[in-house]
Amino acid sequence: MAKRLSHVDASGHPAMVDVSAKPVTAREAVAESRVRFPAAVAGSLRASGLRSAKGPIVDTAIIAATLAVKRTHELIPFCHPLPIDGCRVTIAWDGDTALRIECAVRSVHRTGVEMEALTGASIAALTVYDMCKALTHAIVIGPTRLLSKRGGKRDIGVATAARRERSAKPAP
């Protein structure tokens, strides 16, 4: 059977997917984005403890990501409004010049939360850019990608997520 777009009805018009017949299950998705800085700017950000003239960069980006996760359905036309049960955003240096942003979202519903996780990671990256643009406009965002999702018709990247959970636990 050929794959088809889910947000197009039989007549070819845009349509929201009807999820009413799907079972309610626990859903989780994890997405990431990266923000790369020129070396001198990264050095000054490290020296400042990731603070800019606008304030604490990481804290502001986490708040922005959380707000974006909760409002994804207002930003992306065919996303369903979802009860968000959990949202965890982590931001840390990845090498000398890049920040890695990870956004994990959980919900118990009939549809997944990958768009919420991707939106959270994207908005966090954009917020970092906004907080730092006075230093340079040579900031590069991306890639932004889905790392894992589970709880729906098919799981993606679950082995990666499970491996990450195991490595976060202290060794016996």
C-alpha positions in Angstrom: 0.0 0.0 0.0 1.4 3.4 -1.0 1.9 6.0 1.8 -0.2 9.1 1.7 -0.2 12.4 3.5 -2.3 12.3 6.6 -3.6 15.9 6.5 -5.2 15.7 3.1 -8.7 14.3 2.6 -9.9 12.0 -0.2 -10.7 15.1 -2.4 -7.2 16.5 -1.9 -8.2 19.3 0.5 -6.4 20.0 3.8 -8.0 18.3 6.8 -7.3 17.6 10.4 -6.9 13.9 11.1 -9.8 12.4 13.0 -8.3 10.6 16.0 -11.5 9.7 17.8 -11.2 6.0 17.1 -7.6 5.8 18.2 -6.9 4.4 21.7 -5.7 6.7 24.4 -2.1 5.7 25.2 0.9 7.3 26.9 2.9 9.2 24.3 6.4 10.6 24.4 8.6 12.4 21.9 12.1 13.8 22.1 13.5 16.3 19.7 16.8 18.2 19.5 18.2 21.4 17.9 21.6 22.9 17.9 22.7 26.5 17.9 26.3 27.2 16.6 28.2 30.3 17.4 31.4 31.8 16.0 34.3 30.7 18.3 34.9 34.2 19.8 31.2 34.6 20.6 31.0 31.1 22.1 34.0 32.0 24.3 32.4 35.2 25.6 29.1 33.3 26.3 31.0 30.7 28.3 32.8 33.4 30.2 29.5 35.1 31.0 27.8 31.9 32.2 25.4 32.1 29.2 24.1 35.5 30.2 23.5 38.2 27.7 22.4 41.8 28.0 18.8 40.5 27.8 19.3 38.1 30.8 19.8 34.4 31.4 19.9 32.7 28.0 19.2 29.1 29.0 16.5 29.9 31.5 14.7 32.1 29.0 15.0 29.5 26.3 13.6 26.8 28.6 10.6 29.0 29.4 10.0 29.8 25.7 10.2 26.1 24.8 7.7 25.2 27.4 5.2 27.8 26.3 5.7 26.8 22.7 5.0 23.1 23.5 1.7 24.1 25.2 0.7 26.2 22.2 1.8 24.1 19.3 -1.8 23.6 18.2 -2.1 27.3 17.8 1.0 27.5 15.6 0.7 24.5 13.4 -2.8 24.3 11.7 -3.6 20.6 12.0 -2.1 19.8 15.3 -4.6 18.8 18.0 -4.7 20.6 21.3 -3.2 18.2 23.8 -3.0 17.9 27.5 0.8 18.1 28.2 1.7 15.9 31.1 5.4 16.7 31.0 7.9 18.8 29.3 11.6 18.7 30.0 14.1 21.0 28.2 17.8 20.6 28.6 20.4 22.9 27.1 24.1 22.3 27.3 27.3 22.9 25.4 28.1 20.4 22.7 31.7 20.9 21.8 33.3 24.3 21.9 30.9 26.4 19.8 27.5 24.8 19.9 24.6 24.5 22.3 22.5 21.3 22.1 18.8 21.7 23.0 16.7 18.7 23.8 13.0 18.8 24.4 11.1 15.8 25.7 7.3 15.9 25.9 4.8 13.5 27.4 1.0 13.2 27.1 -1.7 10.6 27.5 -3.9 11.0 24.5 -5.0 9.6 21.1 -2.2 11.4 19.1 1.5 11.8 19.5 3.6 14.7 20.7 6.4 14.8 18.2 5.3 18.2 16.8 5.2 19.6 20.3 8.8 18.3 21.0 10.0 19.7 17.6 8.3 23.0 18.3 9.8 23.3 21.8 13.3 22.6 20.5 12.9 25.0 17.6 11.5 27.9 19.7 14.3 27.3 22.3 16.9 27.7 19.5 15.2 30.8 18.2 15.1 32.3 21.7 18.9 31.6 22.1 19.4 33.4 18.8 17.3 36.3 19.9 19.1 36.6 23.2 22.5 36.5 21.5 22.0 38.4 18.2 23.4 41.6 19.6 26.8 39.8 19.7 26.6 38.5 16.1 24.2 37.5 13.4 26.5 34.7 12.3 24.6 32.2 14.6 23.5 29.0 12.9 20.4 27.1 14.0 20.1 23.4 13.1 19.7 20.7 12.5 16.4 20.3 14.3 15.2 16.7 14.3 13.1 14.1 16.0 15.2 11.7 18.1 12.4 9.4 19.3 8.7 8.9 19.7 6.8 6.2 21.4 3.2 5.3 22.2 1.6 5.4 18.8 1.3 3.2 15.8 5.0 2.9 15.5 7.9 3.8 17.7 10.9 5.6 16.4 14.4 5.8 18.0 13.2 4.0 21.2 16.5 2.2 21.6 18.3 5.5 21.5 16.0 7.0 24.2 16.3 3.8 26.4 20.1 3.9 26.1 20.1 7.6 27.1 18.0 6.8 30.1 20.3 4.0 31.2 23.4 6.2 30.8 21.8 8.9 33.0 21.4 6.5 35.9 24.3 6.0 38.2 26.2 2.7 37.9 25.6 0.2 40.7 
